[in-house]
Amino acid sequence: MIDQPQPASDHLATVNVQPGAGAVRSTAVIDRLYELPEAAKLTGLTVDALRKRASRGKLEHVKGNDGTVRVRLTAADLDAIHREMSSHSPDLSGLAELHERAARAEGEAAVLRDSLSRVQQQADAIAATAEARLEALNAALLQAAIAEERASAAANRVMAAEARLVRTEAELADARRPWMERVIRALRK
């Protein structure tokens, strides 16, 4: 047979429970069965921690026909949990030093972020200048290639003009010879 939760009027007591860092004062019914989530809220422990305590025999527990596990909490159990939790509380004496170190680290990080920002701006400016110079150099190279192509075309035209000039001079020299000499020459060929 399962113990049923007793009415709230039975065994009322005021209990100090310290879950984590701050103490919580609560009025609770003690020396009765609690479902694990309710007991966890009352003690400040997790449901798993309560299960482990029950399985190790530190807390009396009952499994009901519905499969729900309930634990019996007494004033002595709550006092023991409170003492155990306060004895396991961390030493916070070095916390101020850690806060100071964290503040210094944050300050150094801010200085480094500012330096990085300035360096990034300088790098961006240098990259923009280099890009502009590269574009100017590419434009100059393009102009030089166009000028070289024009010079080559002009040289070809000059050579063609010189060839025409030589032919024209030969034809002119031939045309200046007397007609008789031209006929004799044509016959000899």
DAPESUL-V439306 format. One line per field, one symbol per residue. phi: phi as a letter, one per 20 degrees, with the letter a starting at -180 (. if undefined). A space follows every 50 residues. Layout:
BEGIN
phi->???
END
This chain:
BEGIN
phi->.efegefffflfbdceddemedecececedlbecfgffffffeneeffff gffffenfcfccdefeneecdeddfffffffffffffefffdfeffffff ffffffffffffffffffffffffffffffffffffffffffffffffff fffffffffffffffffffffffffefffffffffffff
END
